[in-house]
Amino acid sequence: MHQPIDGCSQNGFTLLECVIAMAIIAIATVVFASNIPRMKATWRLNTAARNMVADFNLARSQALKDGVNCVIRFNTGGYSIFRDANGDFNPDKTFKTIQWSDYGGHLSVSNTFPSGALAYGPDGLTSSPGGGFGGGTLTITNSLGKQRLIIVSLTGTVRIQ
């Protein structure tokens, strides 16, 4: 029987085992790193959708709290949320302005709201410029073509599909 020198055990890893372990780690790193841009684009899309829902709810709560219309108006670069006491869909006091570029990356947005605007009234219900109910949808698309659909009902509730 072979005795270890100085009472030390000869347990450990061989050079080949270390090289194989390092190769596995390198392959896993390359696979993960190649997915980072796709994951970032999806994170940005999901963040924009969640924030948009929160902003619709902000507009609704401001309208209920202040007892006047609160409008969300969309443009090609983003949207703004503002108080509209006289119902003309023009800002009396702006609460928030968001640019799509704030989310980084490339997001394109389309909506079905008449004149690109939606108002919450003091009763929490939606309306559109020119009268009528203001329900509709907002579609956010990222650079990979993935989409999130935000649906606003006629009663003002909002959900992501």
Secondary structure, DSSP 8 states (H G I E B T S, - for coil): ----GGG-------HHHHHHHHHHHHHHHHHHHHHHHHHHHHHHHHHHHHHHHHHHHHHHHHHHHHTSEEEEEEETTEEEEEEETTSSSS-SEEEEEEEGGGG-S-EEEEE-SGGGEEEE-TTS-EE-TTSS---EEEEEEETTS-EEEEEE-TTS-EEE-
